[in-house]
Amino acid sequence: MARRALKLASLTAATSGIYLYGNKFLDPNDFGIVRVGRAIATTAVIAYDYLTSLRSVPYGSEEYEFVKSQVHLRSAERLRELCCANRGTFIKVGQHLGALDYLLPEEYTRTLKVLHSQAPQSTRQEIEQVIREDLGKEIKELFLSFEDTPLGAASLAQVHKAVLQDGRTVAVKIQHPKVQAQSSKDILLMEVLLLVVKQIFPDFEFMWLVEEAKKNLPLELDFLNEGRNAEKVAHMLKNFDFLKVPRIYWELSTRRVLLMEFMEGGQVNDKAYMEKNGINVNETLQIRLEED
């Protein structure tokens, strides 16, 4: 079965490649057949690798454990490459898998963890397109300045620092333009592929991952929902002076664009930032542990 799937995947990928070859103006991710072909090919190759590599090795032996680890690593690398190629929802799910240290082999979590820092960025042209479609204006009409380089990029969106016409400094969170349209199709594709994998490997139990994506992804793609949640948190924590929640500028926010008050800060794992600002990490952690 895996051999037949591999042949089908190769044919699909080859056909897609011939169609797009040499046309630098086309983004392969715009074509569903390319994304589907990649996913089918990767799934088939991974399944075939497990079926054939472990077949002739005595189960439970040292050799078996070594070969299994190598297959895990090869498969994780293929999965990472698929996530980076298909982007959007695939990277989001890949990031989630990379955090499952308690469930997945170490080869998978170590390999997929890099997706947290390798999310692709949308181009300036793509950013302008989203703002134009959602806010009805050009960037230069809305902002005195708009930094081209994002402060950060994630699987679904990226954030830019900008200054409004009235001088307010803001953080502009902009959804990658194709994520919304591709997300439901990507989840359906993952569901079908996982069902096929389960037929080959009956002990495979990851259908819950698709159900989680079905439930949570639509909420994450609605930035208005994120803005409302930010205001709820701000209200709940209003008595804590040391906590700051950025103000939401609703007049310039949509489902795909979220404008927030810009606040300087650092990441919780940035040791240099903590030391520079006189934050004693050990003391803070000890207080938190005592509270628990």
C-alpha positions in Angstrom: 0.0 0.0 0.0 2.8 2.4 0.9 4.6 1.5 -2.4 1.4 2.4 -4.4 1.0 5.7 -2.4 4.7 6.5 -3.1 4.2 6.1 -6.9 1.1 8.2 -6.9 2.8 10.9 -4.9 5.8 10.9 -7.2 3.5 11.3 -10.3 1.6 14.1 -8.6 4.7 16.0 -7.6 6.3 15.5 -11.0 3.3 16.8 -12.9 3.1 19.8 -10.7 6.8 20.5 -11.1 6.6 20.4 -14.9 3.7 22.8 -14.9 5.5 25.3 -12.7 9.1 24.8 -13.9 10.7 28.0 -15.1 7.9 30.3 -14.2 9.4 32.5 -11.5 6.3 34.6 -11.2 4.2 31.7 -9.8 4.2 30.7 -6.2 3.8 26.9 -6.0 1.9 27.3 -2.8 -0.9 29.0 -4.7 -1.7 25.7 -6.4 -3.5 23.1 -4.2 -2.2 20.2 -6.3 1.4 21.2 -5.3 0.7 21.4 -1.6 -1.3 18.1 -1.7 1.5 16.5 -3.8 4.1 17.5 -1.3 2.1 16.2 1.6 1.3 12.8 -0.1 4.9 12.3 -1.2 6.3 13.0 2.3 3.7 10.8 4.0 4.3 7.9 1.6 8.1 8.1 1.9 8.0 8.2 5.7 5.6 5.3 5.8 7.7 3.3 3.3 10.9 4.0 5.3 9.3 2.6 8.5 7.9 -0.4 6.8 11.1 -1.4 5.0 13.9 -0.3 7.3 12.7 -2.2 10.4 11.3 -5.3 8.6 14.5 -7.4 8.7 15.9 -6.2 12.0 15.3 -8.3 15.1 12.7 -6.5 17.3 14.1 -5.3 20.6 17.8 -5.7 19.6 20.4 -3.0 19.9 20.4 -2.8 16.1 16.7 -2.4 16.0 16.8 0.6 18.4 19.6 2.1 16.4 17.8 1.7 13.0 14.6 3.0 14.6 16.3 6.1 15.8 17.7 6.8 12.3 14.3 6.3 10.8 12.8 8.7 13.3 15.4 11.3 12.5 15.0 11.0 8.7 11.2 11.1 9.0 11.4 14.2 11.3 13.6 16.0 8.9 11.2 15.2 6.0 8.3 16.4 8.1 10.1 19.6 8.9 10.9 20.2 5.2 7.2 19.7 4.4 6.1 22.2 7.0 8.6 24.8 5.8 7.5 24.3 2.2 3.7 24.3 2.8 3.9 26.9 5.5 0.9 28.3 7.4 -1.1 25.6 9.1 1.6 23.0 8.5 4.2 25.1 10.5 1.6 25.6 13.2 1.0 21.9 13.6 4.7 21.2 13.3 5.5 23.6 16.1 2.9 21.9 18.3 4.5 18.5 17.5 7.9 19.9 18.5 6.5 20.7 22.0 5.3 17.2 22.7 8.4 16.0 24.5 6.3 13.8 26.7 4.7 11.9 23.7 7.0 11.9 20.7 10.5 10.4 20.2 13.3 12.9 20.9 14.4 12.8 17.3 11.1 14.4 16.3 10.8 17.1 19.0 14.5 18.2 18.6 14.1 18.5 14.8 10.7 20.2 14.8 11.5 22.7 17.6 13.4 24.8 15.1 10.1 25.7 13.4 9.6 28.2 16.2 12.4 30.3 14.9 12.2 29.5 11.2 8.7 30.7 10.3 8.8 32.3 6.8 8.0 36.0 6.4 5.5 37.6 4.1 6.9 40.1 1.7 6.3 43.9 1.8 4.0 43.4 -1.2 2.0 40.8 0.5 1.7 42.9 3.7 0.5 45.9 1.6 -2.1 43.7 0.0 -3.6 42.5 3.3 -3.7 46.1 4.7 -5.2 47.4 1.4 -7.9 44.7 1.4 -8.8 44.9 5.0 -8.4 48.6 5.8 -9.0 50.1 2.4 -5.9 52.3 2.4 -2.3 52.2 1.5 0.4 51.9 4.2 1.6 55.4 3.5 -1.9 56.8 4.1 -2.1 55.2 7.5 1.4 55.5 8.9 4.1 58.1 9.1 6.6 55.2 9.2 6.4 51.5 8.8 9.4 49.2 9.4 9.9 46.7 6.6 11.6 44.2 8.8 9.2 42.5 11.2 9.8 42.4 14.9 8.8 38.8 14.8 7.3 36.3 12.4 5.2 33.2 13.3 3.3 30.5 11.5 0.1 32.6 11.0 1.2 36.2 11.1 4.1 38.7 11.7 4.4 41.9 13.6 5.8 45.3 12.4 6.6 48.4 14.3 4.9 51.6 12.9 4.0 55.2 13.7 0.5 56.4 13.0 -0.2 59.8 11.4 -0.9 61.3 14.8 2.5 60.2 16.2 1.4 57.1 18.2 3.8 54.2 18.0 2.0 50.9 17.3 2.6 47.2 16.8 0.9 46.0 13.7 0.1 42.3 13.6 -0.7 41.1 10.0 -1.8 37.7 9.0 0.0 36.0 6.2 -2.2 36.5 3.2 -2.9 32.9 2.1 -3.3 31.3 5.5 -7.0 32.0 5.8 -7.9 30.5 2.5 -5.6 27.5 2.9 -6.2 26.5 6.5 -9.4 24.5 6.2 -8.1 22.6 3.1 -4.8 21.9 4.9 -6.6 20.5 7.9 -8.8 18.3 5.7 -5.6 17.1 3.9 -3.9 16.3 7.2 -7.0 14.4 8.4 -7.1 12.2 5.2 -3.4 11.5 5.4 -3.5 10.6 9.1 -6.4 8.2 8.4 -4.3 6.5 5.7 -1.3 6.2 8.1 -3.6 4.7 10.7 -4.6 2.0 8.2 -1.0 1.1 7.7 0.0 1.5 11.4 -3.0 0.6 13.5 -1.3 1.7 16.7 -0.9 5.3 15.4 -3.0 7.5 17.6 -2.7 11.1 16.4 -6.2 11.9 15.1 -6.7 14.1 18.2 -4.2 16.5 16.7 -6.6 17.2 13.8 -9.5 17.7 16.1 -7.5 20.3 18.1 -6.6 22.1 14.9 -10.2 22.1 13.8 -11.3 23.6 17.1 -8.6 26.2 17.7 -7.2 27.3 14.4 -10.4 29.3 13.4 -10.1 31.2 16.7 -6.4 31.9 16.2 -7.1 33.3 12.7 -9.6 35.8 14.0 -7.6 38.7 15.3 -10.7 40.5 16.6 -11.2 37.6 18.9 -7.6 38.0 20.1 -8.2 41.7 20.7 -11.3 41.0 22.8 -9.3 38.5 24.8 -6.6 41.1 25.4 -9.1 43.5 26.8 -10.7 40.8 29.0 -7.2 40.1 30.5 -6.5 43.8 30.9 -9.7 44.2 32.9 -9.1 41.1 35.0 -5.6 42.2 35.9 -6.2 46.0 36.2 -5.2 46.0 39.9 -1.7 44.8 39.2 0.3 47.9 38.4 3.3 45.9 37.3 1.4 44.2 34.5 0.8 46.0 31.2 -1.6 44.8 28.4 -1.3 46.8 25.1 -4.3 48.8 24.2 -6.1 47.7 21.0 -6.9 50.3 18.3 -10.2 48.9 17.1 -10.7 51.5 14.4 -7.7 50.0 12.5 -8.2 46.3 13.4 -9.9 43.5 11.4 -9.9 39.7 11.4 -6.5 39.8 9.7 -5.0 43.0 11.0 -4.5 43.9 14.7 -3.2 47.3 15.8 -1.9 47.5 19.3 -0.1 50.0 21.5 3.6 49.4 21.1 5.4 48.4 24.3 9.1 47.7 24.8 9.9 44.4 26.3 12.0 41.3 26.2 11.5 37.5 26.0 11.3 35.5 29.2 14.3 33.4 28.0 16.5 36.4 27.2 19.0 36.3 30.1 20.8 39.5 29.0 17.6 41.5 28.9 16.7 40.2 32.4 20.1 41.2 33.8 20.1 44.6 32.1 16.7 45.4 33.7 17.6 44.2 37.1 15.2 41.2 37.1 16.4 38.4 39.3 15.2 35.3 37.5 15.9 32.9 40.4 14.1 35.1 42.9 11.1 35.5 40.6 10.9 31.7 40.0 11.2 31.0 43.7 8.2 33.4 44.4 6.2 31.6 41.8 7.0 28.2 43.2 6.0 29.3 46.7 2.7 30.6 45.3 2.0 27.2 43.7 
